[in-house]
């Protein structure tokens, strides 16, 4: 009964089955036999498809056991869904110790921590430094890895090796370099960019077009307002002058009429005969004053207002700075994706001396632009003398010229003469020292040739000590800038540590070369990815 009710497919009819088998033998069997004949017989496994699937699996595993094969390493989830979830605010050290003893593959075997520690490998390969979640921890080979999202977990479980190959783990290079004036911020930025193949973003250069645009808008607004007010002022003044002139003319006319009474009386007496005296013609009204934008006085007033407007400093709000920076960062990251479609997709930028205050940092946080590290160059010398000497060395000619001009203006003619005499004496003294040095060198060569002295190289001359600049308004300006930075940095550092997980890195610049500073910065940046062994406890 049941068999009678079953539906029969056309493909299941005997004639169709016979036809399909014959077609397979004619078209496919010969090709497969040739392929099997060309294949290495050592690694060829041939099974009978007519057997049961359980028997086929047993035969296949038996064959594979005869091969020298390593079993594939499969990632293992370390957190069981039925277990109590680990808190996300758990310290990294405690988390690693907790996960090390989960899902062990053998007694007394503990998973080891990786160089990624708690950073998600998938997110890091894409260019984001994201801390992983404890419930998404896995083990691969003998290391622990903590993923940041279910999507990252799925990618890692599918194939973890692309996210673990060198040069990873590598910082995605989202850096901020700041410091006091003349501390070498820009130089360190370019050295780091060369190390990490990144782009240096100087906000002073990027914001110039926006400042120019805002300045042009302000100048245009001042021009329009001044033009309108100037036309009104000039027009009112000219009308006032015309009115005063008219009043003066009318007053003179009235005075002339009062000075000739006899003539008018005579005319009245003559007119008694019956003829009426004709009235005097009225004084014509002055024509309305026409003042336009081409009036000389208007042009002069507008030109003066525009000159004053161009001297004013344009203040750009923090939102505009961050908007310009965001556009440039997107451009850098788009270029990064075009060069390497496989990743990373984010990072590759270094901000030179930005942000400068807490408002700019807050604007960056609102735009979800947060660097991974903030490097601050510090000078711990007494009263900042190290950077002061560097500033003086770089701008020595300009500062000396300003100091000299100031002293010339303040000093009298005798003091100027004394200064010139001192400079001349200094020049002569240097020439005398140079002649003595040359004479001593010639005497030393003569003694060496005579055999009185061995050819021992002279001791190297110590490098000249950079002097401190002379006190004056020029130095006070630099100290004012240095003090402004110290005040702003104290406030900015508190905001950075309070609103993000970023811990600013202080790099000492006193008596350190650029290479030493670069090495120190790289070590501090990559310190989070350095391998750390277990610490033994009691």
C-alpha positions in Angstrom: 0.0 0.0 0.0 2.7 2.5 1.0 4.9 1.6 -2.0 1.9 2.2 -4.3 1.4 5.7 -2.9 5.1 6.8 -3.3 5.8 9.3 -6.1 8.1 8.0 -8.8 10.6 10.4 -10.3 11.6 10.1 -13.9 15.2 10.0 -13.0 14.6 6.9 -10.9 13.2 4.8 -13.8 15.5 1.9 -14.8 16.0 3.1 -18.4 17.1 6.6 -17.2 19.5 5.1 -14.6 21.0 2.8 -17.2 21.5 5.8 -19.6 23.2 7.9 -16.9 25.6 5.1 -15.9 26.5 4.6 -19.5 27.1 8.3 -20.0 29.3 8.4 -17.0 31.4 5.5 -18.3 31.7 7.1 -21.7 32.6 10.7 -20.6 34.0 10.7 -17.0 35.4 7.3 -16.2 38.3 7.5 -18.6 39.3 11.0 -17.5 39.3 10.0 -13.8 41.4 6.8 -14.6 43.9 9.0 -16.4 44.0 11.5 -13.5 44.5 8.7 -11.0 47.2 7.1 -13.1 49.1 10.4 -13.2 48.7 11.0 -9.5 51.4 9.9 -6.9 50.2 6.4 -6.0 51.7 6.8 -2.5 49.1 9.4 -1.7 46.2 7.9 -3.7 43.2 6.4 -1.7 40.7 4.4 -3.7 37.5 3.3 -2.0 34.5 1.2 -3.2 31.5 3.6 -3.4 29.1 0.6 -3.1 30.0 0.1 0.5 28.3 1.5 3.5 29.2 5.0 4.6 30.4 3.9 8.0 32.6 1.3 6.4 34.0 3.9 4.0 34.8 6.2 6.9 36.6 3.4 8.8 38.6 2.5 5.7 39.5 6.2 5.0 40.8 6.7 8.6 42.8 3.5 8.4 44.5 4.7 5.3 45.2 8.1 6.7 46.8 6.6 9.8 49.4 5.0 7.5 50.5 8.5 6.3 52.9 10.7 8.2 50.5 13.6 8.8 50.2 16.2 11.5 46.8 16.8 12.8 45.4 20.3 12.1 45.6 22.8 15.0 42.1 24.0 15.7 41.2 27.0 17.8 39.5 26.1 21.1 37.0 28.3 22.9 38.1 28.8 26.5 34.9 30.1 28.0 32.0 27.7 28.4 28.6 29.3 27.8 27.2 27.6 30.9 29.9 29.0 33.1 29.6 32.4 34.9 30.8 35.2 32.7 34.1 36.9 33.6 33.9 40.6 34.3 35.1 42.8 31.5 37.0 45.1 33.9 39.2 42.3 35.1 42.9 43.1 35.1 44.8 41.6 32.2 47.2 39.7 34.4 44.3 38.1 36.4 42.5 37.3 33.1 45.5 35.5 31.6 46.0 33.4 34.8 42.3 32.5 34.8 42.2 31.5 31.1 45.5 29.6 31.3 43.9 26.6 33.1 40.7 26.3 31.1 40.1 23.6 28.5 43.6 22.1 28.9 44.5 19.4 26.5 46.7 17.5 28.9 47.3 17.4 32.7 49.6 20.1 34.0 49.5 21.8 30.6 48.7 25.5 30.8 48.0 27.9 27.9 50.6 30.6 27.5 50.0 34.2 27.0 50.7 35.6 23.5 52.3 38.9 22.5 48.8 40.3 21.8 47.9 39.9 25.5 44.3 41.2 25.6 44.3 43.0 22.2 42.1 41.5 19.6 44.2 40.1 16.7 41.5 40.5 14.1 40.9 44.2 15.0 44.7 44.9 15.2 45.2 43.4 11.7 42.5 45.9 10.4 44.3 48.8 12.1 42.3 49.2 15.4 43.7 48.7 18.9 40.6 47.1 20.6 40.7 45.2 23.9 39.1 41.8 23.7 36.2 40.4 25.8 36.9 37.6 28.3 33.9 35.5 27.1 35.4 35.5 23.6 38.8 34.0 24.6 40.2 31.2 22.5 43.4 29.1 22.4 45.4 28.3 19.3 48.5 26.2 19.2 49.7 27.0 22.8 48.7 30.6 23.1 45.7 32.6 24.4 43.9 35.2 22.2 41.1 37.4 23.3 38.6 38.5 20.5 36.6 41.7 20.6 33.3 40.8 18.9 31.4 37.7 17.6 32.3 38.7 14.0 36.0 38.8 14.9 35.5 35.4 16.7 34.0 33.9 13.6 36.8 35.1 11.4 39.5 33.9 13.8 38.0 30.5 14.2 37.7 30.1 10.4 41.4 30.7 9.8 43.5 32.3 12.5 46.9 32.3 10.8 46.5 35.5 8.6 46.0 37.5 11.8 49.1 36.1 13.5 51.7 36.3 10.8 54.6 38.8 11.0 55.0 41.8 11.2 52.0 41.5 13.5 51.5 42.4 16.3 52.3 45.9 15.1 50.9 49.2 16.3 48.4 50.7 13.8 50.3 54.0 14.3 47.6 56.5 15.5 49.9 58.8 17.3 50.0 62.4 18.8 53.4 64.0 19.4 53.4 67.2 21.4 55.8 69.2 23.5 57.1 72.7 24.4 58.6 75.0 21.7 61.8 73.8 20.0 61.6 70.3 21.6 61.9 68.5 18.3 58.3 67.4 17.8 58.3 67.6 14.0 61.6 65.7 13.7 60.4 62.9 15.9 57.1 62.8 13.9 59.0 62.2 10.6 61.3 59.6 12.2 58.3 57.7 13.5 56.5 58.0 10.2 59.5 56.5 8.4 59.5 53.6 10.9 55.8 52.8 10.6 55.2 54.0 7.0 52.8 56.6 8.2 51.9 60.2 7.2 52.6 63.3 9.3 49.6 65.6 9.7 50.6 69.2 10.6 47.5 71.0 11.7 49.3 74.4 11.2 49.6 73.6 7.5 46.2 71.9 7.1 44.3 74.7 8.7 45.8 77.5 6.6 43.3 77.2 3.7 40.4 77.3 6.2 41.9 80.3 8.0 42.4 82.1 4.7 38.8 81.3 3.7 37.5 82.6 7.0 39.6 85.7 6.7 38.4 86.4 3.2 34.8 86.1 4.5 35.5 88.4 7.4 37.2 91.0 5.1 34.3 90.8 2.6 31.8 91.3 5.4 33.8 94.3 6.8 34.0 95.7 3.2 30.3 95.5 2.7 29.4 96.9 6.1 32.0 99.7 5.8 30.8 100.5 2.3 27.2 101.0 3.4 28.1 103.0 6.5 30.7 105.1 4.6 28.2 106.0 1.9 25.7 107.1 4.5 28.3 109.1 6.5 29.6 110.9 3.4 26.1 111.6 2.1 25.0 113.0 5.5 28.1 115.2 5.7 27.7 116.5 2.1 24.0 117.2 2.7 24.9 119.0 5.9 27.5 121.1 4.2 25.0 122.0 1.4 22.4 122.9 4.0 24.8 125.1 5.8 25.9 126.8 2.6 22.2 127.4 1.7 21.6 129.0 5.1 24.7 131.2 4.7 23.5 132.4 1.2 20.0 133.2 2.5 21.4 135.1 5.5 23.5 137.2 3.1 20.4 137.9 1.0 18.3 139.1 4.0 21.1 141.4 5.1 21.2 143.0 1.6 17.5 143.8 1.7 17.7 145.5 5.1 20.6 147.7 3.9 18.6 149.5 1.1 15.3 150.9 2.6 15.2 154.2 0.6 15.3 152.4 -2.7 12.4 150.1 -1.7 10.5 153.1 -0.3 11.0 155.0 -3.6 9.7 152.0 -5.5 6.7 151.8 -3.3 5.9 155.5 -3.8 6.3 155.1 -7.6 4.0 152.1 -7.4 1.2 154.0 -5.8 -0.1 154.9 -9.1 -1.8 151.5 -9.3 0.8 149.2 -10.7 1.7 146.2 -8.5 5.3 145.3 -7.8 6.5 142.0 -9.2 7.5 139.4 -6.5 11.1 138.2 -6.3 12.0 134.9 -7.7 12.4 132.1 -5.1 15.9 130.7 -4.4 16.4 127.4 -6.2 16.6 124.3 -4.0 19.9 122.5 -4.0 20.2 119.4 -6.0 20.2 116.1 -4.0 23.7 114.8 -3.2 24.6 111.5 -5.0 27.2 109.3 -3.3 28.1 105.8 -4.6 30.8 103.2 -4.0 33.2 105.0 -6.4 33.3 108.2 -4.3 36.9 109.0 -3.3 36.1 109.4 0.4 34.1 106.2 0.5 37.0 104.3 -1.2 39.5 105.7 1.3 37.3 104.7 4.3 36.7 101.2 2.9 40.4 100.7 2.2 41.4 101.7 5.7 38.8 99.4 7.2 40.0 96.5 5.1 43.6 97.0 6.1 42.6 96.9 9.8 40.6 93.8 9.2 43.5 92.0 7.5 45.7 92.7 10.6 43.2 90.9 12.9 43.9 87.3 14.0 41.4 84.7 13.0 40.3 82.4 15.8 39.2 79.0 14.6 36.9 76.9 16.9 38.0 73.4 17.8 35.2 71.8 15.8 36.7 73.2 12.6 40.2 71.9 13.4 38.8 68.4 14.0 36.7 68.6 10.9 39.7 69.4 8.8 41.7 66.7 10.5 39.0 64.1 10.0 38.9 64.8 6.3 42.7 64.3 6.0 42.6 61.1 8.1 40.0 59.6 5.8 42.1 60.5 2.8 45.1 58.8 4.4 43.2 55.7 5.3 41.6 55.5 1.8 45.1 55.6 0.3 46.1 52.9 2.8 43.3 50.6 1.6 44.2 51.2 -2.1 47.8 50.2 -1.5 47.0 47.1 0.5 43.4 45.7 0.1 44.1 43.0 2.6 44.7 45.5 5.5 45.3 47.3 7.7 42.4 49.6 6.8 42.8 52.2 9.6 45.7 54.1 11.1 48.9 55.3 9.5 48.8 58.9 10.7 50.7 61.0 13.2 49.4 64.4 14.5 52.1 67.0 14.9 51.5 69.2 18.0 47.7 68.6 18.1 45.6 68.8 20.1 46.9 71.7 22.1 44.1 72.1 24.7 41.2 70.2 26.3 38.6 71.7 24.0 40.3 70.3 21.0 40.6 66.9 22.7 36.9 66.9 23.6 36.1 67.7 19.9 38.2 64.7 18.8 36.4 62.4 21.3 33.0 63.7 20.0 34.1 62.7 16.4 35.4 59.3 17.8 38.9 60.1 16.7 41.2 58.8 19.5 44.9 58.1 19.1 46.4 55.0 20.5 49.4 56.8 22.1 50.2 60.4 23.0 53.9 61.3 23.2 55.0 64.4 25.1 58.6 65.6 24.8 59.8 66.8 28.2 62.7 69.0 29.3 63.6 68.4 33.0 66.6 70.8 33.0 66.7 73.6 35.5 64.4 76.4 34.3 64.2 74.8 30.9 67.7 75.8 30.1 68.3 72.9 27.6 65.5 73.9 25.2 66.3 77.6 25.8 69.9 77.0 24.5 68.5 75.0 21.6 66.1 77.8 20.7 68.9 80.4 20.9 71.2 78.2 18.8 68.6 77.8 16.0 67.6 81.5 16.0 70.9 83.0 17.2 71.4 85.4 14.2 67.9 86.7 14.4 68.0 87.1 18.2 71.4 88.7 18.2 70.2 91.1 15.6 67.1 92.0 17.7 69.2 92.3 20.8 71.8 94.4 19.1 69.1 96.7 17.6 67.5 97.1 21.0 70.8 97.9 22.7 71.7 100.3 20.0 68.5 102.1 20.5 68.9 102.1 24.3 72.6 102.9 24.4 74.3 106.2 23.7 77.0 106.8 21.1 79.7 106.0 23.6 78.2 102.6 24.4 77.9 101.8 20.8 81.6 102.7 20.3 82.5 100.5 23.3 80.5 97.6 21.9 82.3 97.9 18.6 85.6 98.0 20.4 84.7 94.9 22.3 83.7 93.1 19.1 86.9 94.2 17.4 88.9 93.0 20.5 87.0 89.7 20.4 87.8 89.3 16.8 91.5 90.1 17.3 91.6 87.7 20.3 90.2 84.9 18.1 92.7 85.7 15.4 95.5 85.6 17.9 94.3 82.3 19.3 94.1 80.9 15.8 97.6 82.0 15.1 98.9 80.4 18.3 97.0 77.2 17.5 98.6 77.1 14.1 102.1 77.8 15.5 101.7 75.0 18.1 100.5 72.6 15.4 103.5 73.5 13.2 105.8 73.0 16.2 104.3 69.6 17.0 104.7 68.5 13.4 108.3 69.7 13.4 109.1 67.7 16.6 107.4 64.6 15.1 109.5 64.8 12.0 112.6 65.3 14.2 111.7 62.2 16.2 111.2 64.1 19.4 107.5 63.2 19.7 105.6 60.1 18.6 102.8 60.6 16.1 100.0 60.5 18.7 96.7 62.0 17.6 95.8 65.1 19.4 93.0 65.0 21.9 89.7 66.0 20.2 88.5 69.4 20.9 85.4 69.3 23.1 82.3 70.6 21.4 81.5 74.3 22.0 79.0 74.9 24.8 75.9 76.7 23.6 75.5 79.8 25.6 72.3 81.1 27.1 70.7 84.0 25.2 71.0 87.5 26.7 68.0 88.4 28.9 65.4 90.6 27.3 62.0 90.7 25.8 63.0 88.2 23.1 63.7 85.5 25.8 60.6 86.5 27.7 58.4 85.7 24.7 59.8 82.2 24.5 59.4 81.7 28.2 55.8 82.9 27.9 55.1 80.3 25.2 56.8 77.6 27.3 54.7 78.5 30.3 51.5 78.5 28.2 52.3 75.0 27.1 53.0 73.7 30.6 49.7 75.0 31.8 47.7 73.6 28.9 49.5 70.3 29.0 48.7 69.7 32.7 45.0 70.3 32.0 45.1 68.2 28.7 46.9 65.3 30.3 44.2 65.1 33.1 41.5 65.1 30.4 43.2 62.4 28.3 43.7 60.0 31.2 40.2 60.7 32.5 38.2 60.2 29.2 40.2 57.4 27.6 42.5 54.4 28.2 45.4 56.3 26.7 48.4 56.9 29.1 50.6 59.7 27.8 54.2 58.8 27.2 56.9 61.2 28.4 60.1 61.3 26.5 63.1 63.1 28.0 65.0 65.3 25.5 67.8 66.7 27.6 71.2 65.4 26.4 69.5 62.9 24.0 70.0 62.7 20.3 67.1 62.2 17.9 68.0 58.5 17.4 67.9 57.9 21.1 64.6 59.6 21.4 63.2 57.6 18.5 64.4 54.3 20.1 62.9 55.3 23.4 59.6 56.2 21.7 59.4 52.9 19.7 60.1 50.9 22.8 57.4 52.6 24.8 54.9 52.3 21.9 55.6 48.6 21.3 55.9 47.7 25.0 52.3 46.5 25.0 53.2 43.8 22.4 56.4 42.6 24.0 56.3 39.0 25.2 56.0 38.6 29.0 56.4 35.3 30.8 54.5 34.3 33.9 55.5 35.8 37.1 56.0 33.3 39.9 54.1 33.9 43.0 54.1 32.3 46.5 
